[in-house]
């Protein structure tokens, strides 16, 4: 494997639309960054089975 070609893999906090937070490993941002989701399984019609439209 070539050295120094992979992104930094670290812990971040993910905040879902209903306020639930959890820690996971990701290449997003810096270590300890917070990712606020705009769409997640709690709100997206594909998972909720609703017919709502996202604007």
DSSP file (Angstrom, degrees, kcal/mol; ACC not computed):
  #  RESIDUE AA STRUCTURE BP1 BP2  ACC     N-H-->O    O-->H-N    N-H-->O    O-->H-N    TCO  KAPPA ALPHA  PHI   PSI    X-CA   Y-CA   Z-CA
    1    1 A X              0   0    0      0, 0.0     2,-0.2     0, 0.0     0, 0.0   0.000 360.0 360.0 360.0 139.2    0.0    0.0    0.0
    2    2 A X    >   -     0   0    0      1,-0.1     3,-0.7     2,-0.0     4,-0.2  -0.503 360.0-118.8 -71.8 137.9    1.3    3.5   -0.8
    3    3 A X  T 3  S+     0   0    0      1,-0.2    -1,-0.1    -2,-0.2     0, 0.0  -0.449  86.6  13.6 -75.8 151.6    2.1    5.6    2.2
    4    4 A X  T 3  S+     0   0    0     -2,-0.1    -1,-0.2     1,-0.1    -2,-0.0   0.727  92.2 105.2  61.9  28.8    0.3    8.9    2.9
    5    5 A X    <   +     0   0    0     -3,-0.7     2,-0.3     2,-0.1    -2,-0.1   0.535  58.5  84.8-110.0 -10.0   -2.6    8.5    0.4
    6    6 A X  S    S-     0   0    0     -4,-0.2     3,-0.1     1,-0.1    -2,-0.0  -0.718  80.7-114.9 -95.8 142.9   -5.4    7.6    2.9
    7    7 A X        -     0   0    0     -2,-0.3     2,-0.3     1,-0.1    -2,-0.1  -0.285  42.3 -86.5 -69.7 159.6   -7.4   10.3    4.7
    8    8 A X        -     0   0    0     19,-0.2     2,-0.6     1,-0.0    -1,-0.1  -0.505  40.6-153.1 -67.3 127.7   -7.3   10.7    8.4
    9    9 A X        +     0   0    0     -2,-0.3     2,-0.2    -3,-0.1    18,-0.2  -0.930  33.4 143.8-109.6 115.6   -9.8    8.4   10.1
   10   10 A X  E     -A   26   0A   0     16,-2.6    16,-3.0    -2,-0.6     2,-0.3  -0.805  50.1 -75.2-145.5 178.2  -10.9    9.7   13.5
   11   11 A X  E     +A   25   0A   0     14,-0.2    21,-3.0    -2,-0.2    22,-0.4  -0.663  46.0 171.8 -86.1 135.7  -13.9   10.1   15.9
   12   12 A X  E     -A   24   0A   0     12,-2.9    12,-2.2    -2,-0.3     2,-0.5  -0.911  31.1-118.3-133.6 164.8  -16.7   12.6   15.2
   13   13 A X  E     -Ab  23  34A   0     20,-2.8    22,-3.0    -2,-0.3     2,-0.5  -0.909  23.1-156.9-104.7 131.9  -20.1   13.4   16.8
   14   14 A X  E     -Ab  22  35A   0      8,-3.2     8,-1.9    -2,-0.5     2,-0.5  -0.930   2.7-162.4-109.5 129.7  -23.2   12.9   14.6
   15   15 A X  E     -Ab  21  36A   0     20,-2.8    22,-2.7    -2,-0.5     6,-0.2  -0.956  10.6-151.1-114.7 117.9  -26.4   14.8   15.5
   16   16 A X    >   -     0   0    0      4,-2.9     3,-1.8    -2,-0.5    22,-0.0  -0.273  33.3 -97.2 -81.1 171.5  -29.6   13.5   13.9
   17   17 A X  T 3  S+     0   0    0      1,-0.3    -1,-0.1     2,-0.1    19,-0.0   0.748 123.4  53.2 -64.3 -24.8  -32.6   15.7   13.2
   18   18 A X  T 3  S-     0   0    0      2,-0.1    -1,-0.3     1,-0.0    -2,-0.0   0.365 123.2-101.6 -92.4   6.4  -34.4   14.8   16.4
   19   19 A X  S <  S+     0   0    0     -3,-1.8     2,-0.2     1,-0.3    -2,-0.1   0.326  72.8 144.6  95.3  -7.3  -31.4   15.7   18.5
   20   20 A X        -     0   0    0     -5,-0.1    -4,-2.9     1,-0.0     2,-0.4  -0.461  32.1-160.7 -65.8 133.8  -30.0   12.2   19.1
   21   21 A X  E     +A   15   0A   0     -6,-0.2     2,-0.3    -2,-0.2    -6,-0.2  -0.907  15.9 167.6-118.7 145.4  -26.2   12.3   19.2
   22   22 A X  E     -A   14   0A   0     -8,-1.9    -8,-3.2    -2,-0.4     2,-0.4  -0.987  29.7-121.8-151.2 156.9  -23.7    9.4   18.8
   23   23 A X  E     +A   13   0A   0     -2,-0.3     2,-0.3   -10,-0.2   -10,-0.2  -0.789  36.9 159.4 -99.2 141.3  -20.0    9.1   18.2
   24   24 A X  E     -A   12   0A   0    -12,-2.2   -12,-2.9    -2,-0.4     2,-0.4  -0.953  41.2-100.2-150.5 167.9  -18.6    7.3   15.2
   25   25 A X  E     +A   11   0A   0     -2,-0.3     2,-0.3   -14,-0.2   -14,-0.2  -0.773  52.5 147.0 -94.5 141.1  -15.4    7.0   13.2
   26   26 A X  E     -A   10   0A   0    -16,-3.0   -16,-2.6    -2,-0.4    -2,-0.0  -0.963  56.9-123.7-159.8 169.5  -15.2    9.0    9.9
   27   27 A X  S    S+     0   0    0     -2,-0.3     2,-0.2   -18,-0.2   -19,-0.2   0.354  73.9 120.1 -99.8   1.5  -13.0   10.9    7.6
   28   28 A X  S    S-     0   0    0    -18,-0.2     5,-0.2     5,-0.1    -2,-0.1  -0.468  79.5 -41.0 -69.0 133.0  -15.3   14.0    7.9
   29   29 A X  S    S-     0   0    0     -2,-0.2     2,-0.2     3,-0.1   -19,-0.1  -0.007  97.5 -35.4  55.5-149.0  -13.7   17.2    9.3
   30   30 A X  S >  S-     0   0    0      1,-0.1     3,-2.2     4,-0.0     2,-0.1  -0.554  80.0 -68.3-104.0 170.0  -11.2   17.1   12.1
   31   31 A X  T 3  S+     0   0    0      1,-0.3   -19,-0.2    -2,-0.2    -1,-0.1  -0.404 124.8  17.2 -58.9 127.2  -11.0   14.9   15.2
   32   32 A X  T 3  S+     0   0    0    -21,-3.0    -1,-0.3     1,-0.2   -20,-0.2   0.468  90.7 149.8  87.5   2.6  -14.0   15.8   17.5
   33   33 A X    <   -     0   0    0     -3,-2.2   -20,-2.8   -22,-0.4     2,-0.5  -0.214  42.4-128.4 -64.8 159.4  -15.9   17.6   14.7
   34   34 A X  E     -b   13   0A   0    -22,-0.2     2,-0.6   -20,-0.0   -20,-0.2  -0.958  14.2-160.2-115.4 128.5  -19.8   17.6   14.8
   35   35 A X  E     -b   14   0A   0    -22,-3.0   -20,-2.8    -2,-0.5     2,-0.6  -0.935   6.0-159.7-108.9 113.1  -21.8   16.6   11.8
   36   36 A X  E     -b   15   0A   0     -2,-0.6     2,-0.3   -22,-0.2   -20,-0.2  -0.839  14.6-141.4 -94.5 119.2  -25.4   17.9   11.9
   37   37 A X        -     0   0    0    -22,-2.7     3,-0.1    -2,-0.6    -2,-0.0  -0.612  17.6-170.5 -82.9 137.4  -27.7   15.8    9.6
   38   38 A X  S    S+     0   0    0      1,-0.3     2,-0.4    -2,-0.3    -1,-0.1   0.753  82.3  26.6 -90.7 -31.8  -30.4   17.6    7.6
   39   39 A X  S    S+     0   0    0      5,-0.0    -1,-0.3     4,-0.0     2,-0.3  -1.000  73.7 150.6-133.8 132.0  -32.0   14.3    6.4
   40   40 A X    >>  -     0   0    0     -2,-0.4     4,-2.3    -3,-0.1     3,-1.9  -0.877  62.9 -77.1-148.1 179.5  -31.9   11.0    8.3
   41   41 A X  T 34 S+     0   0    0      1,-0.3   -25,-0.0    -2,-0.3     6,-0.0   0.688 124.3  62.3 -59.3 -17.3  -34.0    7.8    8.7
   42   42 A X  T 34 S+     0   0    0      1,-0.1    -1,-0.3     5,-0.0    -3,-0.0   0.734 119.7  20.3 -77.9 -22.1  -36.3    9.7   11.1
   43   43 A X  T <4 S+     0   0    0     -3,-1.9     2,-0.3     5,-0.0    -2,-0.2   0.624  94.1 101.6-122.4 -19.5  -37.4   12.3    8.5
   44   44 A X    >X  -     0   0    0     -4,-2.3     4,-2.1     1,-0.1     3,-1.7  -0.552  65.5-137.5 -78.7 130.6  -36.8   10.9    5.0
   45   45 A X  H 3> S+     0   0    0     -2,-0.3     4,-2.0     1,-0.3     5,-0.2   0.757  99.8  68.3 -58.3 -26.4  -39.9    9.5    3.2
   46   46 A X  H 34 S+     0   0    0      1,-0.2    -1,-0.3     2,-0.2    -5,-0.1   0.840 114.0  28.9 -62.3 -31.3  -38.0    6.5    2.0
   47   47 A X  H <4 S+     0   0    0     -3,-1.7    -2,-0.2    -7,-0.2    -1,-0.2   0.749 122.4  49.0 -98.6 -29.4  -37.7    5.2    5.6
   48   48 A X  H  < S-     0   0    0     -4,-2.1    -3,-0.2     2,-0.1    -2,-0.2   0.695  96.3-132.9 -86.3 -18.2  -40.9    6.7    7.1
   49   49 A X     <  +     0   0    0     -4,-2.0    -3,-0.1    -5,-0.3    -4,-0.1   0.558  60.0 135.5  79.0   7.6  -43.2    5.5    4.3
   50   50 A X        -     0   0    0     -5,-0.2    -1,-0.2    -6,-0.1    -2,-0.1  -0.233  60.9-133.6 -83.7 174.5  -44.8    8.9    4.0
   51   51 A X        +     0   0    0     -3,-0.1    -1,-0.1     2,-0.1    -5,-0.0   0.126  57.6 135.0-113.4  18.3  -45.6   11.0    1.0
   52   52 A X        -     0   0    0      1,-0.1     2,-0.4    -7,-0.0    -7,-0.1  -0.280  49.7-131.7 -66.3 155.2  -44.2   14.2    2.3
   53   53 A X        -     0   0    0     -8,-0.0     2,-0.4     2,-0.0    -1,-0.1  -0.919   9.8-133.7-111.5 135.5  -42.1   16.3   -0.1
   54   54 A X              0   0    0     -2,-0.4   -10,-0.0     1,-0.1     0, 0.0  -0.736 360.0 360.0 -85.7 131.5  -38.7   17.7    0.9
   55   55 A X              0   0    0     -2,-0.4    -1,-0.1     0, 0.0    -2,-0.0   0.388 360.0 360.0-105.4 360.0  -38.3   21.4   -0.1
